């Protein structure tokens, strides 16, 4: 789970000793409750640092960078001491958009936020990984494209263990996780993830790639940008398959678990605002994808949910019943695959540990 520590909420006044997490100016209690619960449940955490308090940027909004990089360094050091068991950290959120960072430049981001936090976290936690970038798929009005942002971070001598990116589709009605992206544009979505791999390999040869936010909204309830619940479920499997085979990619994080109530917000959850499971919920537990080349079909899946275990049954629908196509054992990461003759239009599903994936049409 990715969780955000809001610096502006945790330190509303300047700490007397900003590197000491026990300084009375720090208010960690609400975050402690969530993070300790996640730790107790055995759920790994990707911890994000975000938001400048007014005392650090001359009273400006939280999306304005701190004036002094030392202030963010000290907060990152305190956070690392507070949560030393967290190994994965992300610095800021979509700083290539004005909504999230001003001045919106890779130099400001690198020198005032990323590099100071990188030094502080690595000095505190042995084996920590710090991701930079955390870019949106496009810069938007007044922003910077992720392509230019990566180059700018390189020029500013960015320090990072992984490059984080949020590869949302730009036109969800037409773009799938694997098709419909703009290969010659300055944007980077899941469908053009190869561009991200090439750019990171060029400018940060040792860096891994974290896809820290991604999802499709469903219709209902979002009639403007949502896809059908069935397509949302299908795209989860396709994206998981694509991420698993893309070099350098270590993670793909679903945004989000539950729909937000306001339609102006996000309805990309696995469950509705009322808590009702969508087909995407089962698809997230057992992602399933299929490709066809010539007369040969390849069916791929992942036993992602803990209760799925390490073996699965691949079934094909024949009439109104399901017949076993193969019994599969999971490889490292819970991945399973099957290859054979399967006509286009065949309906398959995966079952494991009492869980069943949504039916998938082989097309």
MOTA-V841065 format. One record per pair of residues at least 12 apart in sequence whose ideal C-beta (glycine too) atoms are under 10 Angstrom apart, sorted by the first residue. I is the first residue (numbers start at 1). J is the second residue. D is the distance in whole Angstrom. If there is no record, write none. Layout:
i	j	d
I	J	D
I	J	D
This chain:
i	j	d
1	34	9
1	35	10
1	38	6
1	41	10
1	43	6
1	44	8
1	45	6
1	46	7
1	47	10
1	253	8
1	254	10
1	257	9
2	45	8
2	46	4
2	47	8
2	48	6
2	88	9
2	90	7
2	93	10
2	134	10
2	164	10
2	210	9
2	212	6
2	213	7
2	251	9
2	253	5
2	254	10
2	255	8
2	256	10
3	31	8
3	34	6
3	35	7
3	38	7
3	43	10
3	45	6
3	46	7
3	47	6
3	48	7
3	83	10
3	86	9
3	90	10
4	31	9
4	46	10
4	47	8
4	48	5
4	49	8
4	50	5
4	51	8
4	90	9
4	92	10
4	93	7
5	28	8
5	31	6
5	35	9
5	47	6
5	48	7
5	49	5
5	50	7
5	51	9
5	75	9
5	76	9
5	78	10
5	79	6
5	82	9
5	83	8
5	86	10
5	89	10
6	30	10
6	31	8
6	48	9
6	49	9
6	50	6
6	51	4
6	52	10
6	53	9
6	62	8
7	26	10
7	49	6
7	50	7
7	51	5
7	52	6
7	53	6
7	56	8
7	62	8
7	66	9
7	71	9
7	72	7
7	75	5
7	76	9
7	78	10
7	79	8
8	50	8
8	51	4
8	52	6
8	53	4
8	54	7
8	55	9
8	56	9
8	57	9
8	61	9
8	62	4
8	63	10
9	27	7
9	30	8
9	31	9
9	50	10
9	51	7
9	53	8
9	62	9
10	25	9
10	26	6
10	27	6
10	28	6
10	29	10
10	30	9
10	31	7
10	49	10
10	51	9
10	53	8
10	75	8
10	78	9
10	79	8
10	82	9
11	23	9
11	25	6
11	26	6
11	27	8
11	28	10
11	51	10
11	52	10
11	53	5
11	55	8
11	56	8
11	71	9
11	74	10
11	75	6
11	78	8
12	25	8
12	26	10
12	27	7
12	53	6
12	54	8
12	55	8
13	25	5
13	26	10
13	27	10
13	53	8
13	54	9
13	55	7
14	53	8
14	54	10
14	55	5
14	56	8
14	71	8
15	55	10
15	71	10
15	74	8
15	75	9
15	78	8
17	74	9
17	78	9
18	56	10
18	70	9
18	71	7
18	72	10
18	73	9
18	74	4
18	75	6
18	77	8
18	78	6
19	73	8
19	74	5
19	75	9
19	76	9
19	77	5
19	78	6
19	80	10
19	81	8
19	120	8
19	124	9
20	74	9
20	77	9
20	78	6
20	81	8
20	82	10
21	75	10
21	77	9
21	78	4
21	79	7
21	80	9
21	81	5
21	82	4
21	83	9
22	78	9
22	81	9
22	82	9
23	74	10
23	78	7
25	53	10
25	55	10
26	75	9
26	78	7
26	79	9
26	82	8
28	78	9
28	79	9
28	82	6
28	83	9
31	47	9
31	79	9
31	82	8
31	83	8
32	82	8
32	83	9
35	47	8
35	82	9
35	83	6
35	85	9
35	86	8
36	83	9
36	85	10
38	86	10
39	83	9
39	85	6
39	86	9
42	306	9
44	85	10
44	86	9
44	87	8
44	88	7
44	251	10
45	83	8
45	85	8
45	86	5
45	87	9
45	88	7
45	89	9
46	86	8
46	87	9
46	88	5
46	89	7
46	90	6
46	129	9
46	131	8
46	162	10
46	164	9
46	210	7
46	212	7
46	251	7
46	253	7
47	79	7
47	80	9
47	83	6
47	86	5
47	87	9
47	88	7
47	89	5
47	90	7
47	121	9
47	128	10
48	88	10
48	89	7
48	90	4
48	91	8
48	92	7
48	93	6
48	131	9
48	134	7
48	164	9
48	212	8
48	213	10
49	72	8
49	75	7
49	76	6
49	79	7
49	80	10
49	89	7
49	90	7
49	91	6
49	92	7
49	93	9
49	113	8
49	114	10
49	117	6
49	120	10
49	121	9
49	130	10
50	62	8
50	63	9
50	90	9
50	91	9
50	92	6
50	93	5
50	94	10
50	95	10
50	100	8
50	101	9
50	113	10
50	134	9
51	63	8
51	64	10
51	92	9
51	93	9
51	100	9
52	64	6
52	65	6
52	66	5
52	67	9
52	71	8
52	72	8
52	75	9
52	92	10
52	101	9
52	102	10
52	112	9
52	113	9
53	66	8
53	71	9
53	75	9
55	71	8
56	68	7
56	70	10
56	71	5
56	72	8
56	74	10
56	75	9
56	112	10
57	71	9
57	102	9
57	112	10
60	102	8
61	102	8
62	100	9
62	101	10
63	92	9
63	93	10
63	95	9
63	97	9
63	98	8
63	99	7
63	100	5
63	101	6
63	102	6
63	104	9
64	101	8
64	102	5
64	103	8
64	108	10
65	92	9
65	95	9
65	101	6
65	102	7
65	103	7
65	104	9
65	105	9
65	108	5
65	109	7
65	111	9
65	112	5
65	113	7
66	108	10
66	112	6
66	113	8
66	116	9
67	112	8
68	112	8
68	116	9
69	108	10
69	110	10
69	111	6
69	112	4
69	113	8
69	114	10
69	115	8
69	116	5
69	117	9
69	119	10
70	112	10
70	116	7
70	120	10
71	112	9
71	116	9
72	91	9
72	92	10
72	112	6
72	113	6
72	114	9
72	115	10
72	116	5
72	117	6
72	120	8
73	112	9
73	113	9
73	115	9
73	116	4
73	117	7
73	118	9
73	119	7
73	120	5
73	121	10
73	123	10
74	116	9
74	120	7
75	116	9
75	117	8
75	120	8
76	89	8
76	91	8
76	113	9
76	114	10
76	116	7
76	117	4
76	118	8
76	119	8
76	120	4
76	121	6
76	122	10
76	123	10
76	124	8
76	130	9
77	116	9
77	117	9
77	119	9
77	120	4
77	121	8
77	123	7
77	124	6
78	120	9
78	124	9
79	117	9
79	120	8
79	121	8
79	124	9
80	117	9
80	120	6
80	121	5
80	122	9
80	123	8
80	124	4
80	125	5
80	128	7
80	130	10
81	120	9
81	124	6
81	125	9
82	124	10
83	124	10
83	125	9
84	121	10
84	124	7
84	125	5
84	126	9
84	128	9
85	125	9
86	121	9
86	125	8
86	128	8
87	121	10
87	125	7
87	126	9
87	127	6
87	128	6
87	129	6
87	130	10
88	128	8
88	129	5
88	130	8
88	131	7
88	161	9
88	162	8
88	164	10
88	210	8
88	212	10
88	250	9
88	251	8
89	117	7
89	118	9
89	120	10
89	121	5
89	122	10
89	125	8
89	128	6
89	129	7
89	130	5
89	131	7
89	132	10
89	161	9
89	162	10
89	164	10
90	117	10
90	129	10
90	130	8
90	131	5
90	132	8
90	133	9
90	134	5
90	160	10
90	162	9
90	164	5
90	210	7
90	212	6
90	213	10
90	253	10
91	109	8
91	110	10
91	113	6
91	114	5
91	115	9
91	116	9
91	117	5
91	118	7
91	121	9
91	130	7
91	131	7
91	132	6
91	133	9
91	134	7
91	158	10
91	160	8
91	164	8
92	109	7
92	113	6
92	114	8
92	117	9
92	132	8
92	133	9
92	134	6
92	135	10
92	164	9
93	134	5
93	135	9
93	136	9
93	164	9
93	166	8
93	212	9
93	213	8
94	133	9
94	134	6
94	135	6
94	136	4
94	137	9
94	138	10
94	139	10
94	140	9
94	143	9
94	146	10
94	149	10
94	164	10
94	165	9
94	166	6
94	212	10
94	213	8
95	108	8
95	109	5
95	110	10
95	113	7
95	114	9
95	132	9
95	133	8
95	134	7
95	135	7
95	136	9
95	143	9
95	144	9
95	149	8
95	153	10
96	109	8
96	133	8
96	134	9
96	135	5
96	136	6
96	137	10
96	138	8
96	139	5
96	140	8
96	143	5
96	144	5
96	145	7
96	146	6
96	147	10
96	148	8
96	149	5
96	150	10
96	152	9
96	153	10
96	165	10
97	135	8
97	136	5
97	137	10
97	138	8
97	139	6
97	140	5
97	141	9
97	142	8
97	143	4
97	144	8
97	149	10
98	139	9
98	140	7
98	141	7
98	142	4
98	143	6
98	144	9
99	136	9
99	140	7
99	141	9
99	142	9
99	143	8
100	134	9
100	135	10
100	136	8
100	143	9
101	113	8
101	134	10
101	143	9
101	144	10
102	142	9
104	139	8
104	140	9
104	142	6
104	143	6
104	144	6
104	149	9
105	144	7
105	149	9
105	152	7
105	156	9
106	132	10
106	133	9
106	135	10
106	144	7
106	148	8
106	149	5
106	150	8
106	151	8
106	152	3
106	153	5
106	154	9
106	155	7
106	156	6
106	158	8
107	152	6
107	153	8
107	155	7
107	156	5
107	157	10
107	158	10
108	152	10
108	156	9
109	132	8
109	133	9
109	134	9
109	135	10
109	144	9
109	149	8
109	152	8
109	153	7
109	156	8
109	158	8
110	132	7
110	133	10
110	149	10
110	152	8
110	153	5
110	154	9
110	155	9
110	156	4
110	157	7
110	158	5
110	159	8
110	160	9
111	156	6
111	157	9
111	158	9
113	132	9
114	130	8
114	131	9
114	132	4
114	133	8
114	134	9
114	153	8
114	156	9
114	158	6
114	159	7
114	160	7
115	130	10
115	132	9
115	153	10
115	156	8
115	157	8
115	158	7
115	159	5
115	160	9
116	159	10
117	130	7
117	132	9
117	159	9
118	130	5
118	131	10
118	132	7
118	158	8
118	159	4
118	160	7
118	161	8
119	159	7
121	161	10
122	159	9
122	161	9
128	161	8
129	160	9
129	161	4
129	162	6
129	207	10
129	208	8
129	210	9
129	250	9
130	159	8
130	160	6
130	161	5
130	162	8
130	164	10
131	160	6
131	161	7
131	162	4
131	163	7
131	164	4
131	165	9
131	207	8
131	208	8
131	209	9
131	210	5
131	212	7
131	250	10
131	251	10
132	149	10
132	150	10
132	153	7
132	158	5
132	159	8
132	160	4
132	161	9
132	162	8
132	163	6
132	164	7
132	204	9
132	207	8
133	146	8
133	149	7
133	150	7
133	153	7
133	158	8
133	160	7
133	162	8
133	163	5
133	164	5
133	165	6
133	166	9
133	196	9
133	200	9
133	204	9
133	207	9
133	209	9
133	210	9
133	212	9
134	149	10
134	163	9
134	164	4
134	165	7
134	166	7
134	210	9
134	212	6
134	213	8
135	147	9
135	149	5
135	150	8
135	153	9
135	163	8
135	164	7
135	165	5
135	166	7
135	167	9
135	188	8
135	196	9
135	212	10
136	149	9
136	165	8
136	166	6
136	167	9
136	168	8
136	187	9
136	188	9
136	213	9
137	165	8
137	166	6
137	167	6
137	168	5
137	169	8
137	170	6
137	181	9
137	185	10
137	187	5
137	188	6
137	189	5
137	190	9
137	192	9
137	196	10
137	213	10
137	214	9
138	168	9
138	170	6
138	182	10
138	185	8
138	186	8
138	187	4
138	188	8
138	189	9
139	186	8
139	187	8
144	186	9
145	185	8
145	186	4
145	187	7
145	188	8
146	163	10
146	165	6
146	166	9
146	167	9
146	186	7
146	187	7
146	188	5
146	189	10
146	195	9
146	196	7
146	199	8
147	185	9
147	186	5
147	187	8
147	188	7
147	195	7
147	196	9
147	199	6
148	186	7
149	163	10
149	165	10
149	186	10
149	188	10
149	199	10
150	163	7
150	165	9
150	188	9
150	195	10
150	196	8
150	199	5
150	200	7
150	202	8
150	203	6
150	204	8
151	199	8
151	202	9
151	203	7
152	203	10
153	203	7
153	204	8
154	199	9
154	200	10
154	202	8
154	203	4
154	204	7
155	203	9
158	203	9
158	204	7
158	207	9
159	204	10
160	200	10
160	204	6
160	206	9
160	207	6
160	208	9
161	204	9
161	206	8
161	207	6
161	208	7
161	210	9
162	200	9
162	204	9
162	206	10
162	207	6
162	208	4
162	209	6
162	210	5
162	212	9
162	248	9
162	249	10
162	250	7
162	251	9
163	196	8
163	197	10
163	199	8
163	200	5
163	203	9
163	204	6
163	207	5
163	208	8
163	209	6
163	210	7
163	211	10
163	212	10
163	248	8
164	207	10
164	208	10
164	209	8
164	210	5
164	211	8
164	212	5
164	213	9
164	251	9
164	253	10
165	188	6
165	189	10
165	190	10
165	193	9
165	196	6
165	199	10
165	200	9
165	209	7
165	210	8
165	211	6
165	212	7
165	213	9
165	214	9
165	249	10
166	188	9
166	189	10
166	190	10
166	210	10
166	211	7
166	212	6
166	213	4
166	214	6
166	215	10
166	253	9
166	255	8
167	181	9
167	187	9
167	188	6
167	189	5
167	190	4
167	191	8
167	192	8
167	193	6
167	195	10
167	196	7
167	209	10
167	211	6
167	212	10
167	213	8
167	214	6
167	239	9
167	242	10
167	243	9
167	252	9
168	187	10
168	188	10
168	189	6
168	190	8
168	213	7
168	214	6
168	215	7
168	216	9
168	217	10
168	255	8
168	268	9
169	181	8
169	189	5
169	190	7
169	191	7
169	214	9
169	215	9
169	216	7
169	217	10
169	225	9
169	227	9
169	235	9
169	239	10
170	182	8
170	185	9
170	187	6
170	188	10
170	189	6
170	191	9
170	192	10
171	189	9
171	225	9
172	189	10
172	215	10
172	216	6
172	217	7
172	219	10
172	222	9
172	224	10
172	225	6
172	226	8
172	227	6
172	231	9
172	232	9
172	235	9
172	268	9
173	219	10
173	224	9
173	225	8
173	226	9
173	227	7
173	231	10
175	189	7
175	190	8
175	191	6
175	192	10
175	216	10
175	235	10
176	190	8
176	191	7
176	216	9
176	227	9
176	231	8
176	234	8
176	235	6
176	238	6
176	239	9
176	242	10
177	189	8
177	190	4
177	191	6
177	193	9
177	214	9
177	216	9
177	234	9
177	235	5
177	236	9
177	237	9
177	238	4
177	239	4
177	240	9
177	241	8
177	242	6
177	243	9
177	252	10
177	289	9
178	190	8
178	191	6
178	193	9
178	235	9
178	238	6
178	239	8
178	241	8
178	242	6
178	289	9
178	291	9
179	191	6
179	238	9
180	192	10
181	193	8
181	194	9
181	195	9
182	195	10
183	195	7
189	214	9
190	211	8
190	214	6
190	216	10
190	235	9
190	238	9
190	239	6
190	242	7
190	243	8
190	246	9
190	252	9
191	238	10
191	239	10
191	242	9
193	209	8
193	211	8
193	239	9
193	242	7
193	243	8
193	246	6
193	247	10
193	248	10
193	249	8
194	242	10
194	246	8
194	247	9
196	209	7
196	211	9
196	246	9
196	248	9
196	249	9
197	209	7
197	246	6
197	247	6
197	248	6
197	249	8
198	247	10
200	247	10
200	248	6
201	247	8
201	248	7
204	248	10
206	248	10
207	248	7
208	247	10
208	248	5
208	249	8
208	250	5
208	251	9
209	243	9
209	246	8
209	247	8
209	248	4
209	249	5
209	250	7
209	251	9
209	252	10
210	248	9
210	249	8
210	250	6
210	251	5
210	252	9
210	253	8
211	239	8
211	242	10
211	243	6
211	246	9
211	249	6
211	250	9
211	251	6
211	252	4
211	253	7
211	254	10
212	251	7
212	252	9
212	253	5
212	255	9
213	252	9
213	253	6
213	254	9
213	255	5
213	256	9
213	268	10
214	235	10
214	236	9
214	239	6
214	243	9
214	252	6
214	253	7
214	254	7
214	255	6
214	268	9
215	232	8
215	235	9
215	236	8
215	239	9
215	253	9
215	254	6
215	255	4
215	256	7
215	266	8
215	267	9
215	268	3
215	269	8
215	270	9
215	280	9
216	228	10
216	231	7
216	232	5
216	233	9
216	234	9
216	235	5
216	236	8
216	239	9
216	254	10
216	255	10
216	267	10
216	268	6
216	280	8
217	232	8
217	259	8
217	263	10
217	265	10
217	266	6
217	267	5
217	268	5
217	269	9
218	230	9
218	231	8
218	232	5
218	233	9
218	259	8
218	267	6
218	268	7
218	269	8
218	270	10
218	272	9
218	278	6
218	279	9
218	280	7
219	231	9
219	232	9
219	267	8
220	259	10
220	263	10
220	267	8
220	272	9
220	278	10
221	259	7
221	261	10
221	263	6
221	267	5
221	272	8
221	273	8
222	259	9
222	263	6
222	264	10
222	265	10
222	266	8
222	267	4
222	268	9
223	263	9
224	263	8
225	263	10
225	266	10
225	267	8
225	268	9
226	263	10
226	267	6
226	268	9
227	268	10
228	279	9
229	272	10
229	278	5
229	279	5
229	280	7
229	283	10
229	358	9
230	278	10
230	279	6
230	280	9
230	283	9
230	358	7
230	359	9
230	360	10
230	361	9
231	279	9
231	280	10
232	267	10
232	268	8
232	269	10
232	270	9
232	278	7
232	279	7
232	280	5
232	283	8
232	358	10
233	270	9
233	278	7
233	279	4
233	280	5
233	281	8
233	282	7
233	283	4
233	284	8
233	287	9
233	288	9
233	357	8
233	358	5
233	359	9
233	360	9
234	279	9
234	280	9
234	283	7
234	287	10
234	288	9
234	289	8
234	290	10
234	358	8
234	359	10
234	360	7
234	361	8
234	363	10
235	280	9
235	283	9
235	289	10
236	252	10
236	254	7
236	270	8
236	279	9
236	280	6
236	281	9
236	282	10
236	283	4
236	284	6
236	285	10
236	286	10
236	287	6
236	288	9
236	289	9
236	304	10
236	357	10
236	358	9
237	280	10
237	283	6
237	284	9
237	286	9
237	287	4
237	288	5
237	289	4
237	290	8
237	300	8
237	301	8
237	302	8
237	350	9
237	357	8
237	358	9
237	360	7
238	283	10
238	287	8
238	288	9
238	289	5
238	290	9
238	291	9
238	300	10
238	360	10
239	252	6
239	254	9
239	287	8
239	289	9
240	252	6
240	254	9
240	283	9
240	284	9
240	286	10
240	287	4
240	288	9
240	289	7
240	300	9
240	301	9
240	302	6
240	304	8
240	335	9
241	287	7
241	288	8
241	289	4
241	290	9
241	291	8
241	298	10
241	300	5
241	301	8
241	302	8
241	335	9
241	337	10
242	289	8
243	287	10
244	287	9
244	289	9
244	300	8
244	302	7
244	333	7
244	334	10
244	335	6
245	300	9
245	335	10
252	287	10
254	268	8
254	269	9
254	270	7
254	280	8
254	284	6
255	268	6
255	269	9
256	268	6
256	269	5
256	270	8
256	271	10
257	269	6
257	270	6
257	271	7
257	281	9
257	284	9
258	270	7
258	271	5
258	272	7
258	273	7
258	274	9
258	275	7
258	276	10
259	271	7
259	272	5
259	273	4
259	274	9
259	275	9
259	276	10
259	278	9
260	273	7
261	273	5
261	274	9
268	280	9
269	281	9
270	282	9
270	283	8
270	284	5
270	285	9
278	358	10
279	357	9
279	358	5
279	359	9
280	358	8
281	358	9
282	305	9
282	349	9
282	350	10
282	355	7
282	356	7
282	357	6
282	358	5
283	304	10
283	357	6
283	358	5
283	360	9
284	302	10
284	304	7
284	305	8
284	357	10
285	302	9
285	303	9
285	304	6
285	305	4
285	306	10
285	307	8
285	308	7
285	350	10
285	352	9
285	353	9
285	355	5
285	356	9
285	357	7
286	301	6
286	302	7
286	303	7
286	304	7
286	305	7
286	308	6
286	312	8
286	334	9
286	336	10
286	349	9
286	350	5
286	351	8
286	352	6
286	353	9
286	355	6
286	356	7
286	357	4
286	358	9
287	300	8
287	301	6
287	302	5
287	303	9
287	304	6
287	334	10
287	335	10
287	350	9
287	357	8
287	360	10
288	300	7
288	301	5
288	302	8
288	312	10
288	314	9
288	336	9
288	348	7
288	349	7
288	350	5
288	357	5
288	358	8
288	359	9
288	360	5
289	301	7
289	302	9
289	337	10
289	360	8
289	362	10
290	338	9
290	342	8
290	344	10
290	346	9
290	348	7
290	360	6
290	361	8
290	362	5
290	363	8
291	339	10
291	362	9
291	363	10
292	342	8
292	343	9
292	344	6
292	346	10
292	362	6
292	363	7
293	339	10
294	341	10
295	340	10
295	341	6
295	342	9
295	343	9
296	339	6
296	340	7
296	341	7
296	342	8
297	338	8
297	339	7
297	340	7
297	341	7
297	342	4
297	343	8
297	344	8
297	346	8
297	348	9
297	362	6
298	337	7
298	338	7
298	339	5
298	340	9
298	342	9
298	362	10
299	314	6
299	316	10
299	325	8
299	326	8
299	328	9
299	336	9
299	337	7
299	338	5
299	339	8
299	340	8
299	342	7
299	346	9
299	348	6
299	349	10
299	350	8
299	360	8
299	362	7
300	335	7
300	336	7
300	337	5
300	338	8
300	339	9
300	350	10
301	314	8
301	328	8
301	330	9
301	334	9
301	335	7
301	336	5
301	337	7
301	338	9
301	348	9
301	349	10
301	350	5
301	352	9
301	357	7
301	360	9
302	330	8
302	331	10
302	333	7
302	334	5
302	335	5
302	336	7
302	337	10
302	350	9
302	352	10
302	357	10
303	328	9
303	329	10
303	330	5
303	331	10
303	333	9
303	334	4
303	335	8
303	336	7
303	350	8
303	352	5
303	353	8
303	355	8
304	333	9
304	334	6
304	335	10
304	352	10
304	355	9
305	334	9
305	352	8
305	353	7
305	354	10
305	355	6
306	334	10
306	353	9
307	352	8
307	353	5
307	354	7
307	355	7
308	330	8
308	334	7
308	336	10
308	350	9
308	351	9
308	352	4
308	353	4
308	354	8
308	355	5
308	357	10
309	330	8
309	334	9
309	352	6
309	353	4
309	354	9
309	355	9
310	328	10
310	329	7
310	330	5
310	331	9
310	334	8
310	336	9
310	352	8
310	353	9
311	327	7
311	328	7
311	329	5
311	330	7
311	336	8
311	352	7
311	353	9
312	326	9
312	327	8
312	328	5
312	329	8
312	330	7
312	334	9
312	336	5
312	338	10
312	350	5
312	351	6
312	352	4
312	353	8
312	355	9
312	357	9
313	325	8
313	326	8
313	327	6
313	328	7
313	336	10
313	349	9
313	350	7
313	351	5
313	352	7
313	356	10
314	326	5
314	327	8
314	328	6
314	336	8
314	337	9
314	338	5
314	340	10
314	348	6
314	349	8
314	350	6
314	351	8
314	352	10
314	357	10
315	347	9
315	348	7
315	349	5
315	350	8
315	351	7
315	356	9
315	357	10
315	359	9
316	342	7
316	343	10
316	346	6
316	347	7
316	348	5
316	349	8
316	359	10
316	362	9
317	346	8
317	347	4
317	348	7
317	349	8
317	359	7
317	361	10
318	346	9
318	347	9
322	347	9
322	348	9
322	349	7
322	351	9
322	356	10
322	359	9
324	351	10
325	338	7
325	340	8
325	342	8
325	346	9
325	348	7
325	349	10
325	350	10
326	338	5
326	339	10
326	340	8
326	348	10
328	350	8
328	352	9
330	352	8
334	352	9
336	350	7
336	352	8
338	350	10
342	362	6
343	362	8
344	361	9
344	362	6
344	363	6
345	361	6
345	362	7
345	363	7
346	360	9
346	361	7
346	362	5
346	363	9
347	359	5
347	360	7
347	361	6
347	362	8
348	360	5
348	361	8
348	362	6
